[in-house]
Amino acid sequence: MAQNMKGWLAAFAAEVGTAPPTGEELDLLLELARIAAHASERAAAPITCWLAARAGVEPRDALAIGKRLTGEEDG
């Protein structure tokens, strides 16, 4: 059964025993995925987010790392 992204994330999070991302976390992770996909190839996007989570890096910090690696750092 097809569902929207938030529904999928909520269901998956419940199955793995965690909370789904907040709206802010979701925005940060999607931006990190965009950076990873454009810096290398599309498949790097989910794996980059997984690496950040595996390392215990918060989405905001992971995005800052991605921006630093690609030269997209904020001002």
Gaussian input, Z-matrix of N, CA and C with variables (Angstrom, degrees):
# hf/3-21g

backbone

0 1
 N
 C     1     B1
 C     2     B2     1     A1
 N     3     B3     2     A2     1     D1
 C     4     B4     3     A3     2     D2
 C     5     B5     4     A4     3     D3
 N     6     B6     5     A5     4     D4
 C     7     B7     6     A6     5     D5
 C     8     B8     7     A7     6     D6
 N     9     B9     8     A8     7     D7
 C    10    B10     9     A9     8     D8
 C    11    B11    10    A10     9     D9
 N    12    B12    11    A11    10    D10
 C    13    B13    12    A12    11    D11
 C    14    B14    13    A13    12    D12
 N    15    B15    14    A14    13    D13
 C    16    B16    15    A15    14    D14
 C    17    B17    16    A16    15    D15
 N    18    B18    17    A17    16    D16
 C    19    B19    18    A18    17    D17
 C    20    B20    19    A19    18    D18
 N    21    B21    20    A20    19    D19
 C    22    B22    21    A21    20    D20
 C    23    B23    22    A22    21    D21
 N    24    B24    23    A23    22    D22
 C    25    B25    24    A24    23    D23
 C    26    B26    25    A25    24    D24
 N    27    B27    26    A26    25    D25
 C    28    B28    27    A27    26    D26
 C    29    B29    28    A28    27    D27
 N    30    B30    29    A29    28    D28
 C    31    B31    30    A30    29    D29
 C    32    B32    31    A31    30    D30
 N    33    B33    32    A32    31    D31
 C    34    B34    33    A33    32    D32
 C    35    B35    34    A34    33    D33
 N    36    B36    35    A35    34    D34
 C    37    B37    36    A36    35    D35
 C    38    B38    37    A37    36    D36
 N    39    B39    38    A38    37    D37
 C    40    B40    39    A39    38    D38
 C    41    B41    40    A40    39    D39
 N    42    B42    41    A41    40    D40
 C    43    B43    42    A42    41    D41
 C    44    B44    43    A43    42    D42
 N    45    B45    44    A44    43    D43
 C    46    B46    45    A45    44    D44
 C    47    B47    46    A46    45    D45
 N    48    B48    47    A47    46    D46
 C    49    B49    48    A48    47    D47
 C    50    B50    49    A49    48    D48
 N    51    B51    50    A50    49    D49
 C    52    B52    51    A51    50    D50
 C    53    B53    52    A52    51    D51
 N    54    B54    53    A53    52    D52
 C    55    B55    54    A54    53    D53
 C    56    B56    55    A55    54    D54
 N    57    B57    56    A56    55    D55
 C    58    B58    57    A57    56    D56
 C    59    B59    58    A58    57    D57
 N    60    B60    59    A59    58    D58
 C    61    B61    60    A60    59    D59
 C    62    B62    61    A61    60    D60
 N    63    B63    62    A62    61    D61
 C    64    B64    63    A63    62    D62
 C    65    B65    64    A64    63    D63
 N    66    B66    65    A65    64    D64
 C    67    B67    66    A66    65    D65
 C    68    B68    67    A67    66    D66
 N    69    B69    68    A68    67    D67
 C    70    B70    69    A69    68    D68
 C    71    B71    70    A70    69    D69
 N    72    B72    71    A71    70    D70
 C    73    B73    72    A72    71    D71
 C    74    B74    73    A73    72    D72
 N    75    B75    74    A74    73    D73
 C    76    B76    75    A75    74    D74
 C    77    B77    76    A76    75    D75
 N    78    B78    77    A77    76    D76
 C    79    B79    78    A78    77    D77
 C    80    B80    79    A79    78    D78
 N    81    B81    80    A80    79    D79
 C    82    B82    81    A81    80    D80
 C    83    B83    82    A82    81    D81
 N    84    B84    83    A83    82    D82
 C    85    B85    84    A84    83    D83
 C    86    B86    85    A85    84    D84
 N    87    B87    86    A86    85    D85
 C    88    B88    87    A87    86    D86
 C    89    B89    88    A88    87    D87
 N    90    B90    89    A89    88    D88
 C    91    B91    90    A90    89    D89
 C    92    B92    91    A91    90    D90
 N    93    B93    92    A92    91    D91
 C    94    B94    93    A93    92    D92
 C    95    B95    94    A94    93    D93
 N    96    B96    95    A95    94    D94
 C    97    B97    96    A96    95    D95
 C    98    B98    97    A97    96    D96
 N    99    B99    98    A98    97    D97
 C   100   B100    99    A99    98    D98
 C   101   B101   100   A100    99    D99
 N   102   B102   101   A101   100   D100
 C   103   B103   102   A102   101   D101
 C   104   B104   103   A103   102   D102
 N   105   B105   104   A104   103   D103
 C   106   B106   105   A105   104   D104
 C   107   B107   106   A106   105   D105
 N   108   B108   107   A107   106   D106
 C   109   B109   108   A108   107   D107
 C   110   B110   109   A109   108   D108
 N   111   B111   110   A110   109   D109
 C   112   B112   111   A111   110   D110
 C   113   B113   112   A112   111   D111
 N   114   B114   113   A113   112   D112
 C   115   B115   114   A114   113   D113
 C   116   B116   115   A115   114   D114
 N   117   B117   116   A116   115   D115
 C   118   B118   117   A117   116   D116
 C   119   B119   118   A118   117   D117
 N   120   B120   119   A119   118   D118
 C   121   B121   120   A120   119   D119
 C   122   B122   121   A121   120   D120
 N   123   B123   122   A122   121   D121
 C   124   B124   123   A123   122   D122
 C   125   B125   124   A124   123   D123
 N   126   B126   125   A125   124   D124
 C   127   B127   126   A126   125   D125
 C   128   B128   127   A127   126   D126
 N   129   B129   128   A128   127   D127
 C   130   B130   129   A129   128   D128
 C   131   B131   130   A130   129   D129
 N   132   B132   131   A131   130   D130
 C   133   B133   132   A132   131   D131
 C   134   B134   133   A133   132   D132
 N   135   B135   134   A134   133   D133
 C   136   B136   135   A135   134   D134
 C   137   B137   136   A136   135   D135
 N   138   B138   137   A137   136   D136
 C   139   B139   138   A138   137   D137
 C   140   B140   139   A139   138   D138
 N   141   B141   140   A140   139   D139
 C   142   B142   141   A141   140   D140
 C   143   B143   142   A142   141   D141
 N   144   B144   143   A143   142   D142
 C   145   B145   144   A144   143   D143
 C   146   B146   145   A145   144   D144
 N   147   B147   146   A146   145   D145
 C   148   B148   147   A147   146   D146
 C   149   B149   148   A148   147   D147
 N   150   B150   149   A149   148   D148
 C   151   B151   150   A150   149   D149
 C   152   B152   151   A151   150   D150
 N   153   B153   152   A152   151   D151
 C   154   B154   153   A153   152   D152
 C   155   B155   154   A154   153   D153
 N   156   B156   155   A155   154   D154
 C   157   B157   156   A156   155   D155
 C   158   B158   157   A157   156   D156
 N   159   B159   158   A158   157   D157
 C   160   B160   159   A159   158   D158
 C   161   B161   160   A160   159   D159
 N   162   B162   161   A161   160   D160
 C   163   B163   162   A162   161   D161
 C   164   B164   163   A163   162   D162
 N   165   B165   164   A164   163   D163
 C   166   B166   165   A165   164   D164
 C   167   B167   166   A166   165   D165
 N   168   B168   167   A167   166   D166
 C   169   B169   168   A168   167   D167
 C   170   B170   169   A169   168   D168
 N   171   B171   170   A170   169   D169
 C   172   B172   171   A171   170   D170
 C   173   B173   172   A172   171   D171
 N   174   B174   173   A173   172   D172
 C   175   B175   174   A174   173   D173
 C   176   B176   175   A175   174   D174
 N   177   B177   176   A176   175   D175
 C   178   B178   177   A177   176   D176
 C   179   B179   178   A178   177   D177
 N   180   B180   179   A179   178   D178
 C   181   B181   180   A180   179   D179
 C   182   B182   181   A181   180   D180
 N   183   B183   182   A182   181   D181
 C   184   B184   183   A183   182   D182
 C   185   B185   184   A184   183   D183
 N   186   B186   185   A185   184   D184
 C   187   B187   186   A186   185   D185
 C   188   B188   187   A187   186   D186
 N   189   B189   188   A188   187   D187
 C   190   B190   189   A189   188   D188
 C   191   B191   190   A190   189   D189
 N   192   B192   191   A191   190   D190
 C   193   B193   192   A192   191   D191
 C   194   B194   193   A193   192   D192
 N   195   B195   194   A194   193   D193
 C   196   B196   195   A195   194   D194
 C   197   B197   196   A196   195   D195
 N   198   B198   197   A197   196   D196
 C   199   B199   198   A198   197   D197
 C   200   B200   199   A199   198   D198
 N   201   B201   200   A200   199   D199
 C   202   B202   201   A201   200   D200
 C   203   B203   202   A202   201   D201
 N   204   B204   203   A203   202   D202
 C   205   B205   204   A204   203   D203
 C   206   B206   205   A205   204   D204
 N   207   B207   206   A206   205   D205
 C   208   B208   207   A207   206   D206
 C   209   B209   208   A208   207   D207
 N   210   B210   209   A209   208   D208
 C   211   B211   210   A210   209   D209
 C   212   B212   211   A211   210   D210
 N   213   B213   212   A212   211   D211
 C   214   B214   213   A213   212   D212
 C   215   B215   214   A214   213   D213
 N   216   B216   215   A215   214   D214
 C   217   B217   216   A216   215   D215
 C   218   B218   217   A217   216   D216
 N   219   B219   218   A218   217   D217
 C   220   B220   219   A219   218   D218
 C   221   B221   220   A220   219   D219
 N   222   B222   221   A221   220   D220
 C   223   B223   222   A222   221   D221
 C   224   B224   223   A223   222   D222

   B1=1.4575
   B2=1.5320
   B3=1.3027
   B4=1.4604
   B5=1.5222
   B6=1.3086
   B7=1.4592
   B8=1.5207
   B9=1.3120
   B10=1.4584
   B11=1.5251
   B12=1.3125
   B13=1.4563
   B14=1.5225
   B15=1.3163
   B16=1.4648
   B17=1.5239
   B18=1.3355
   B19=1.4569
   B20=1.5224
   B21=1.3268
   B22=1.4597
   B23=1.5315
   B24=1.3391
   B25=1.4587
   B26=1.5239
   B27=1.3117
   B28=1.4642
   B29=1.5310
   B30=1.3238
   B31=1.4619
   B32=1.5307
   B33=1.3269
   B34=1.4658
   B35=1.5256
   B36=1.3289
   B37=1.4695
   B38=1.5216
   B39=1.3211
   B40=1.4673
   B41=1.5287
   B42=1.3096
   B43=1.4672
   B44=1.5272
   B45=1.3312
   B46=1.4692
   B47=1.5206
   B48=1.3384
   B49=1.4553
   B50=1.5127
   B51=1.3170
   B52=1.4578
   B53=1.5263
   B54=1.3167
   B55=1.4707
   B56=1.5265
   B57=1.3296
   B58=1.4654
   B59=1.5250
   B60=1.3287
   B61=1.4557
   B62=1.5256
   B63=1.3291
   B64=1.4621
   B65=1.5270
   B66=1.3056
   B67=1.4599
   B68=1.5205
   B69=1.3309
   B70=1.4660
   B71=1.5265
   B72=1.3409
   B73=1.4629
   B74=1.5230
   B75=1.3127
   B76=1.4581
   B77=1.5211
   B78=1.3217
   B79=1.4708
   B80=1.5276
   B81=1.3350
   B82=1.4645
   B83=1.5244
   B84=1.3263
   B85=1.4597
   B86=1.5244
   B87=1.3167
   B88=1.4676
   B89=1.5281
   B90=1.3148
   B91=1.4613
   B92=1.5255
   B93=1.3311
   B94=1.4600
   B95=1.5276
   B96=1.3163
   B97=1.4675
   B98=1.5286
   B99=1.3166
   B100=1.4730
   B101=1.5194
   B102=1.3258
   B103=1.4613
   B104=1.5241
   B105=1.3294
   B106=1.4656
   B107=1.5241
   B108=1.3247
   B109=1.4638
   B110=1.5208
   B111=1.3137
   B112=1.4568
   B113=1.5227
   B114=1.3239
   B115=1.4613
   B116=1.5247
   B117=1.3220
   B118=1.4537
   B119=1.5221
   B120=1.3054
   B121=1.4598
   B122=1.5194
   B123=1.3087
   B124=1.4688
   B125=1.5268
   B126=1.3198
   B127=1.4652
   B128=1.5309
   B129=1.3253
   B130=1.4689
   B131=1.5268
   B132=1.3155
   B133=1.4667
   B134=1.5288
   B135=1.3325
   B136=1.4653
   B137=1.5229
   B138=1.3182
   B139=1.4598
   B140=1.5269
   B141=1.3178
   B142=1.4677
   B143=1.5245
   B144=1.3291
   B145=1.4650
   B146=1.5253
   B147=1.3271
   B148=1.4593
   B149=1.5292
   B150=1.3425
   B151=1.4592
   B152=1.5276
   B153=1.3252
   B154=1.4679
   B155=1.5300
   B156=1.3274
   B157=1.4651
   B158=1.5261
   B159=1.3047
   B160=1.4663
   B161=1.5241
   B162=1.3346
   B163=1.4664
   B164=1.5221
   B165=1.3383
   B166=1.4586
   B167=1.5139
   B168=1.3254
   B169=1.4654
   B170=1.5280
   B171=1.3180
   B172=1.4647
   B173=1.5311
   B174=1.3381
   B175=1.4582
   B176=1.5350
   B177=1.3318
   B178=1.4664
   B179=1.5290
   B180=1.3245
   B181=1.4669
   B182=1.5243
   B183=1.3207
   B184=1.4595
   B185=1.5250
   B186=1.3235
   B187=1.4608
   B188=1.5232
   B189=1.3206
   B190=1.4685
   B191=1.5253
   B192=1.3153
   B193=1.4650
   B194=1.5272
   B195=1.3220
   B196=1.4634
   B197=1.5139
   B198=1.3233
   B199=1.4645
   B200=1.5196
   B201=1.3302
   B202=1.4643
   B203=1.5311
   B204=1.3191
   B205=1.4552
   B206=1.5243
   B207=1.3174
   B208=1.4671
   B209=1.5207
   B210=1.3215
   B211=1.4636
   B212=1.5156
   B213=1.3240
   B214=1.4680
   B215=1.5328
   B216=1.3136
   B217=1.4740
   B218=1.5121
   B219=1.3330
   B220=1.4668
   B221=1.5181
   B222=1.3342
   B223=1.4486
   B224=1.4249
   A1=108.48
   A2=116.76
   A3=121.72
   A4=110.04
   A5=114.80
   A6=120.09
   A7=108.57
   A8=115.64
   A9=117.98
   A10=109.78
   A11=115.84
   A12=121.27
   A13=112.34
   A14=117.59
   A15=120.09
   A16=111.46
   A17=116.80
   A18=120.29
   A19=111.45
   A20=116.35
   A21=121.21
   A22=110.67
   A23=116.52
   A24=120.54
   A25=111.66
   A26=117.24
   A27=120.64
   A28=110.46
   A29=116.95
   A30=120.73
   A31=111.05
   A32=116.86
   A33=120.24
   A34=110.68
   A35=116.26
   A36=120.28
   A37=110.61
   A38=116.93
   A39=120.16
   A40=110.73
   A41=117.21
   A42=121.01
   A43=112.10
   A44=117.52
   A45=119.62
   A46=112.36
   A47=117.04
   A48=120.83
   A49=115.67
   A50=116.57
   A51=119.85
   A52=109.30
   A53=115.93
   A54=120.59
   A55=109.06
   A56=117.15
   A57=118.68
   A58=109.48
   A59=117.56
   A60=119.54
   A61=111.54
   A62=114.67
   A63=119.38
   A64=108.04
   A65=116.87
   A66=120.49
   A67=111.98
   A68=116.35
   A69=120.24
   A70=111.00
   A71=116.71
   A72=119.98
   A73=111.12
   A74=116.67
   A75=121.31
   A76=110.56
   A77=117.12
   A78=120.77
   A79=111.15
   A80=116.81
   A81=120.70
   A82=111.11
   A83=116.83
   A84=120.30
   A85=112.26
   A86=116.65
   A87=119.53
   A88=110.94
   A89=117.20
   A90=120.73
   A91=110.48
   A92=117.26
   A93=121.26
   A94=110.13
   A95=116.87
   A96=120.96
   A97=110.82
   A98=117.13
   A99=120.75
   A100=110.35
   A101=115.84
   A102=120.49
   A103=110.22
   A104=116.95
   A105=120.51
   A106=111.40
   A107=116.65
   A108=120.53
   A109=111.76
   A110=116.78
   A111=119.68
   A112=112.76
   A113=117.48
   A114=121.07
   A115=111.53
   A116=117.16
   A117=119.00
   A118=110.47
   A119=117.72
   A120=121.82
   A121=108.82
   A122=115.94
   A123=121.44
   A124=113.00
   A125=117.64
   A126=120.84
   A127=112.38
   A128=117.73
   A129=120.53
   A130=111.72
   A131=118.47
   A132=121.49
   A133=113.00
   A134=119.54
   A135=117.38
   A136=112.65
   A137=116.83
   A138=119.47
   A139=110.48
   A140=117.52
   A141=121.09
   A142=110.18
   A143=117.09
   A144=120.65
   A145=110.38
   A146=117.19
   A147=120.98
   A148=110.68
   A149=117.07
   A150=120.16
   A151=111.30
   A152=116.23
   A153=119.91
   A154=110.28
   A155=116.55
   A156=120.04
   A157=111.24
   A158=116.41
   A159=120.57
   A160=111.09
   A161=116.08
   A162=121.16
   A163=112.38
   A164=117.71
   A165=120.90
   A166=112.96
   A167=117.22
   A168=121.87
   A169=108.57
   A170=116.32
   A171=121.07
   A172=109.94
   A173=118.16
   A174=121.27
   A175=114.02
   A176=117.80
   A177=120.00
   A178=110.50
   A179=116.97
   A180=121.32
   A181=110.98
   A182=116.97
   A183=120.79
   A184=110.60
   A185=116.58
   A186=120.26
   A187=110.43
   A188=117.41
   A189=120.59
   A190=110.59
   A191=117.25
   A192=120.81
   A193=109.86
   A194=116.23
   A195=120.05
   A196=112.16
   A197=116.45
   A198=120.20
   A199=111.41
   A200=116.04
   A201=119.28
   A202=110.84
   A203=116.62
   A204=120.53
   A205=113.40
   A206=116.42
   A207=120.28
   A208=113.12
   A209=117.30
   A210=119.75
   A211=113.51
   A212=117.85
   A213=122.34
   A214=112.01
   A215=117.20
   A216=120.23
   A217=111.53
   A218=114.56
   A219=120.35
   A220=109.83
   A221=115.23
   A222=125.81
   A223=116.58
   D1=126.81
   D2=179.63
   D3=-74.25
   D4=142.79
   D5=175.97
   D6=-143.14
   D7=165.37
   D8=179.45
   D9=-74.55
   D10=170.75
   D11=-175.88
   D12=-58.31
   D13=-46.82
   D14=-177.85
   D15=-63.76
   D16=-37.56
   D17=177.02
   D18=-64.82
   D19=-44.06
   D20=177.57
   D21=-60.61
   D22=-48.63
   D23=-178.34
   D24=-62.22
   D25=-39.84
   D26=178.51
   D27=-64.26
   D28=-44.14
   D29=-179.71
   D30=-66.06
   D31=-44.15
   D32=-179.69
   D33=-65.75
   D34=-43.36
   D35=178.90
   D36=-59.23
   D37=-43.00
   D38=179.21
   D39=-62.06
   D40=-40.11
   D41=-179.27
   D42=-66.52
   D43=-34.94
   D44=-178.90
   D45=-93.91
   D46=-0.50
   D47=173.23
   D48=81.54
   D49=38.01
   D50=177.12
   D51=-142.27
   D52=174.76
   D53=177.54
   D54=-88.53
   D55=147.59
   D56=174.71
   D57=-69.17
   D58=163.13
   D59=178.96
   D60=-64.62
   D61=147.54
   D62=172.88
   D63=-69.92
   D64=171.45
   D65=176.63
   D66=-58.64
   D67=-42.18
   D68=179.32
   D69=-66.38
   D70=-44.34
   D71=178.64
   D72=-61.49
   D73=-40.27
   D74=178.79
   D75=-60.95
   D76=-45.68
   D77=178.50
   D78=-60.94
   D79=-42.76
   D80=-179.78
   D81=-65.34
   D82=-42.51
   D83=179.99
   D84=-67.03
   D85=-38.55
   D86=177.46
   D87=-66.04
   D88=-36.33
   D89=176.60
   D90=-68.00
   D91=-41.38
   D92=176.12
   D93=-60.91
   D94=-44.04
   D95=178.60
   D96=-61.66
   D97=-40.30
   D98=178.20
   D99=-60.87
   D100=-47.42
   D101=-179.20
   D102=-60.80
   D103=-46.81
   D104=-178.98
   D105=-61.44
   D106=-43.15
   D107=-178.69
   D108=-65.09
   D109=-39.20
   D110=-179.38
   D111=-78.81
   D112=-25.87
   D113=-179.53
   D114=-77.59
   D115=-24.04
   D116=-178.07
   D117=-139.71
   D118=-88.56
   D119=175.99
   D120=-149.46
   D121=163.22
   D122=-173.06
   D123=-53.55
   D124=-39.42
   D125=-177.23
   D126=-63.33
   D127=-19.70
   D128=179.41
   D129=-70.21
   D130=-22.03
   D131=-175.03
   D132=-61.63
   D133=-57.44
   D134=-178.62
   D135=-68.36
   D136=-33.44
   D137=-178.05
   D138=-69.80
   D139=-35.64
   D140=176.09
   D141=-61.85
   D142=-44.90
   D143=178.46
   D144=-64.20
   D145=-39.62
   D146=178.07
   D147=-63.78
   D148=-43.44
   D149=178.59
   D150=-59.76
   D151=-43.10
   D152=178.77
   D153=-60.67
   D154=-45.60
   D155=-179.98
   D156=-65.33
   D157=-42.26
   D158=-179.93
   D159=-61.64
   D160=-36.62
   D161=179.52
   D162=-81.28
   D163=-6.14
   D164=-179.47
   D165=75.58
   D166=24.38
   D167=-179.91
   D168=-87.94
   D169=127.71
   D170=178.75
   D171=-64.04
   D172=148.69
   D173=-178.54
   D174=-52.55
   D175=-41.62
   D176=-179.34
   D177=-62.62
   D178=-41.88
   D179=179.52
   D180=-70.04
   D181=-38.74
   D182=177.94
   D183=-62.78
   D184=-41.18
   D185=177.95
   D186=-63.46
   D187=-41.46
   D188=178.39
   D189=-61.31
   D190=-39.61
   D191=177.98
   D192=-64.40
   D193=-46.49
   D194=178.25
   D195=-58.70
   D196=-42.99
   D197=178.51
   D198=-64.86
   D199=-39.32
   D200=178.66
   D201=-64.19
   D202=-42.91
   D203=-178.98
   D204=-65.39
   D205=-27.58
   D206=-178.32
   D207=-103.47
   D208=0.38
   D209=-178.69
   D210=76.21
   D211=17.49
   D212=179.76
   D213=-95.95
   D214=18.25
   D215=-177.09
   D216=-55.05
   D217=142.82
   D218=175.99
   D219=-69.67
   D220=139.23
   D221=175.78
   D222=1.36

